[in-house]
Amino acid sequence: MPDNPGNPPRRIILFDTTLREGDQAAGFAFSRDKKLALALSLAEAGVDIIETGFPLSNKTDYELCHLTARELPGRTAVMCRSIPADIRESAGVFGGTGQGTLHLSLPVSPIHIRAKLGKTEAEIIAMAREAVSFAAGLCSRVELGAEDATRADRSFLQEYCEAAFDAGADVVNIADTLGLFSPEETGNLIAFLCENIPSLAQGQCILSIHCHNDLGLACANTLAGILAGCGQAEVSALGLGERAGNAALEEVAANLEARPDLYRAVTGLKPERLPALLRLTAEASGTSLSPMKPLSGWNTRAHGSGIHQQGLSRDAETYSLPLLNRWNTAPERIVLTRHSGQAGVQLFAQRYCGLAPDEAALSRICAHLKDVNLKYINSFIRGSGAAGEGNSSLEITEFLCLLADMKLLPPSYAGPLVCLAFSETITEARLPVQSSADTHSKSIQPDEVKPSQVRVSGTAAVYGGQTLEFAGEGANETEAVLGAVRKLTKAEPRLRTTVTGYGERLRLYAEINVRDLSGEERLFAMERTGSSQGLLLFQCCLDAVNALGVQGKI
């Protein structure tokens, strides 16, 4: 039930299910260490309740649920079947203190009741009463799930909720299990329950909303549920979950803050903690983020249209909301494309290269940019396969080469470094050589195994000038490339990367931190497309080095 406009905003409880829904999604099993790290990161980010798993599914999950409950007393939840024996054993993860949430679950739609349990609606009501009453004596908070609630009969769902609250449930979770509902239908259902169940109307208990994303409406449905009266939202970092996932934690919280006039609701989530949380979630799940994933995709603050770039040059709020920037994990990027105009070129030159071309120079650059940008993208790389194919933008190195050809670079600057040739080799891990005499008597120790090594090498040049050889080695591609960059430029870059695509069409996005001569750390973000991940990474590092080089800061 929506609040009176005169009341303060409602505080919405964030119930995160990344460690259960995300972990049980196909192909997304988290390691023990990653699961614990995620739980702690979720807590640091301000999540209220962290559902850590289904402890009776296996011994490992039980131990992990117990460990997280001990580390985060009162802030964890576990799911179990609505069977007394399961409830008692699951409550054991709280270590006898009972400080935590038991999340019980029962189906409420006709097809689930019949196909899964072979019960009647009356029997489900009786099971709910018994399970909640039993659980209430074993934990500090009881939540009863209504699985497949959006396909249940409304009158039965109302009776189910009333029975749960009468038996001692603190929360009933309304689940759109198949992601079938629309926001309008979600709002109507929640409003109906809030208006017709006395304990909800009087604020004694709360409803939770749990939405799946099968039709892309999980976030919208969750917000509709909150608007209609839900006091808790069940979400997951990056929207990880069964099938198409769940409502994304970051999207729900950001929407509530972005539209206080509409939702009049707040959460305790801390935007400054989101980047670390979402990176850890992506790493733990092996997920490559979509470039356009709201708030976490690398394209979400990239501006390539000339009209947009012109607006940004006059007022940042034309195409960028400061409020949302608090939640967005990607830095803003100005991208030079054939759609860019003078305003975009000027922004790019000032922001990344410290240059301020006059109007005549801007006009010349734009004319060349629209005619020859593909030449500059494709012509510098040798031995790279399809490394330039598919690019539609100029990054810092190509832009500086264009300015060099137009005689628009500072006279004191020798020119940008460009990569002329690049190769990569991998040395497989090797066991120590043993004689036939000791083959069966001597065990091989871990420190005797020579690990695999990646080596990159090639030729670079100051554009139009001196040619330089480079090489680097490391345990992986990133280490090898960074080693080569350090030897070539004396810079000490640090980076994070995301790669999507396959074969000849890899898209690599990199965020690179480089410390300049004054000791200030500068962040550069860029995207490159090609067939060699190592080469793309090397080029991105050169972009950052060249940006500081043209300013005399490295």
Secondary structure, 3 states (H helix, E strand, C coil): CCCCCCCCCEECEEEECHHHHHHHCCCCCCCHHHHHHHHHHHHHCCCCEEEEECHHHCHHHHHHHHHHHHHCCCCEEEEEECCHHHHHHHHHHHCCCCCCEEEEEEECCHHHHHHHHCCCHHHHHHHHHHHHHHHHCCCCEEEEEEECHHHCCHHHHHHHHHHHHHHCCCEEEEEECCCCCCHHHHHHHHHHHHHHCHHHHCCCCEEEEEEECCCCCHHHHHHHHHHHCCCEEEEEHHHCCCCCCECEHHHHHHHHHHCHHHHCEECCCCHHHHHHHHHHHHHHHCCCCCCCCCCCCCCCCEECCHHHHHHHHHCHHHCCCHHHHCCCCCCCEECEECCCCHHHHHHHHHHHHCCCCCHHHHHHHHHHHHHHHHHHHHCCCECCCCCCCCCCEECHHHHHHHHHHCCCCCCCCCCCEEEEEEEEEEECCECCCCCCCCCCCCCCCHHHCECCEEEEEEEEEECCCCEEEEEEEECCHHHHHHHHHHHHHCCCCEEEEEEEEECCEEEEEEEEEEECCCCCEEEEEEEEEECCHHHHHHHHHHHHHHHHHHCCCC
